Amino acid sequence: MTTYSGRHAAFLEEIGVGPLWVRRTAAASMGQADEVAAVAAVVAEEQRVAAPAERAPSAWTDASPASCAPAVAEMDWMQLQAAVAACTKCRLCEQRTHTVFGVGDQKAKWLFIGEGPGRSEDAKGEPFVGPAGKLLDNMLLAIGVKRGVNAYIANIVKCRPTDAMGKDRPPTAAETDACMPYLNRQIALIQPTVIVALGKTAALSLLKRDPDTSVATLRGSVHRYAGLPLIVTYHPAYLLRTPADKRKTWADLCLAMQTYAHAGG
């Protein structure tokens, strides 16, 4: 009779070979209780092998820290940031200088979500820097908060989307889908009182609206995302190009403050 090492047996199990063989002499000496127990053990083993979530690491590959990493929905801040930094889920990773994880108070009551990093953000690894960032900082001050204090700033995608000419562009649906689990985990860890979506991409990605939906049609209402109130307003970069709409943005921020107060913030 051939005997197998533990490693050999694991390979046989992995490819579905290796039934339970019992000597006839042993079977003859089994009582009914022993036979039932043996069958139960086989059934339990089959169920274990059939359940991927409970299956042991494959015998074909050596276990590694990466293969044992927790799911995104279970990560803490350090694990999440490391996962974002190493992410290659979409092709945005190919041209990035830095991932742009997010910045601010990890227990903030206010969460501001933009579209994605631009050239300056990609270079620095921080969201909303440059003129648009300065305008956002002023918007925060207008409602009584500031960057890093009771506010967190993030984006829908963590890497800079660019076109064939190297210019900034909105992320595609596939790119936002790849990155959304990271943002969802940030929201779950922060548990903000109010979310403010800055611009069309952020609003449509969070609310799952048709691509033709305009920011104008979403303003003025309190939406919900992950059970939290969400207010839609214009992106600071848009306001730099269209300063006349700053008044509308102030109305949106007033609605956000009213929502915040109503939620007990």
N, C-alpha and C positions, 0 to 999 in steps of 0.2 A: 504494500500500500504506500502511495506517495504521501509524504508529509509536506506541509507548506509553512514557510515562515510567516510572521505577522504581516510583513510587507507584501509578500506574495498573495496572501489571502485577501488583503485589501484590494489588490489589483483585480483579482477574480470577482470580488463583490462589485467593484466599480463597473465591470463590463457585463454584469448580470450572470456570471457563472459561479457556481459554488453552492449547490443545493445541500440541504441538510441530509447527510447519509448516516444511517443508524445500523450498526451491526445486527444481523438477525438474532444472534444469541442475546444481545442486549435487549432487543425489542420483545423477545419472548419472555424475558424476565420482568418487563415493565408491568406495573399495575395500572388500572384505569386512571387513577389520579396522576400518575407519572406521565402517562400518554397525553392526557389533557394539558398538563403543564408544558410538555414538549411542543405540542401544536400551538399553544398560546404564545410560547416564546418565538416560534417561527413567524406567526402572524404579526406580533409586535415588531419584529425585525423588519418585515416587509413594509409595514406602515412607516417605520423610521426612515427607510431608504426612499420611500415614495414622497416624503415630506421634505422639500428642498430647504425650508427654513431651519429644519432641525438636523439636516444631514451633516456629517462630519466633513472636514476638508477633503477634497478629491485626492485619491492616491496618485493621480497622474502628475500632480504638481505639489511642491512643498508649500506648506502654509507660510504666509508672509503677513506682516502687519497690515499691509494694504487690503488683503483679502479678509481681514478681521475687522476692518474699519466699521464704525457704527453707521446706520442709515442717516441721511441728512436730517430727517425729522427727529433724531435722537441726539444730535451733536450739541456740545456746549460751544461757547463763543470761540475758544481757541481751536477746537476741532473744525468748526465751520470756516473760520478764516483760513486755516491750512488747506481745507478742501477747495476753497475758492482759488487760492493761490496756485494750486496744482491742477485746476480743472482744464480738461481738454474735450469737453462734451460737444463743442461746436467749433467751427473754424475761426471764430474771433480770437481764439488763443494764439493763432499763428503769427499775428502781427502786433500783439500787444507789447507795450513796454512794462506796464504794471497792471495787475488787476486792481480794481477800485472797489474795495469791500464795502465801505461805508464809514461814517464818522459820527461821533456824538455820544450822548449819555445813553448807556445801555439799559437804563430804566426810565427813559424819557416818556413823557406824556404826549409829546408831539412827534409824529413821524412824517417826514417829507420825502416823497419818492419822485425822482426824475426819470428821464429816459435812459441815458447811458453816458459813459465818459466821453469827453471830447479830447482834443489834442492836449490841452493843459492838464486835464485830469489824468490822462494816460501817462503823462510825463511825471506827475507828482504822486499818483496813486491815491488821490483824495477827490471826492465828488465836489462839484460846484466850486471851482477856483476860477480866477480871472473875473472879468466884468459881470458875467451872469452870477457868479458866486457872491460878489459884493452886493448885487441887487437882492439876492436871496437873504443875505445877512441882514439887510435893511428891512426886508419883509418880516423876518423873525423878530427883530427889535420892535417892530410896530405892534406885535401881539404880545410883547413882554417876555420873549425868550431870546436866547442867542445860541450860536453854534457851540455845541459841547455842553450846554446847560439846559436840561429839560427838553432837549430836541435831538433827534437823530436824523441823519440825512443819508439816503441810499438811492440806488437806481434800479431800474428793471433788469438791466444786464450789467455785468461786472467788468466787461472788456469793451474797448472802443470799437464801434462798428464804422468801417470805412468803405467807400466805393472803390472802383478800379483806379480812380485818380488820387486816392489817398485822402479824400475829403470825408468829413463826418456825414453819416446817414442814419436814418432810423433803423433799429434792429428788425430783423425779419421775425415772423411768427415762430419759426423753428428755433431761432436764437433766444427769444424770450421764454419759450417753453423749456429750453435746456437750463436756463438760469433761474426760473421761477421757484424751484424748491429751495434755493439758497435764501431768496427774499422771504419766502413763507416762514422759513426757520427764524430769520431775524425778527419778523413780526411776532412770532410765538415767544421768542425769548424776551423781547422788549415789552410786549403787552401795552401798547400805547393807548391813550384815551381817544385820540383823533388821528386819522391819517389824512394827509393832504397830497393829492396827486397833482404833480406839476406837469402840465402839458398833455397833449393828445396821446402819445405813446403810453405813458404811465396810466392814464385814465382807461384807455381801451384795453390794455393788457390786464389790468386789475378787474375791470368790470365785464370783460369778455364781450365787448360790443363790436358791431360791424365796423370794418376799417373806414367806411365812409362817414361814420359818426363824427360830428364836430364837437370841439370843446364847448362851444356856445350852447349846444343842446343839453349838455351835462351839468353846466353851472347852475347854481341856485337851488340845488337839491341836496339832501343828505342821503348818500348811498351807503351801502354796507359791503364790507369785505372782511372775511374771516370773523364775522360777528361784530366788527368794529365800525363806527361811523367814518365815512370817507367823503371828503369834500374835493371837488375838482376845480382847478383854476389854471391860469395860463403859466407856461414855462417862463422863467426869468429871461432866457435868451430871446424868446418871442417878444417879451415886453421891451427889450432893448431896441428891437426893430419897430415895435408898434407901441410907443409910449402912451398913446391915447387910451389904451386898454388897462393902464395901471389903476384907473378908477374902478373898473370892473373887478380887478383883482382885490382891491381893498374891500369891496362888497363881499367877495368870497371869503376873505380872511375874517370879516365880521361874522359871517355865518359860521365859520369854523370856531370862533371864540364863543358864540352862543351855544353851539353844539358841545363844546368842551365844558362850559359852565353847567349845561343841562345834565351832562354825564357825571357831574360831581368833581370835575377837575379843578 
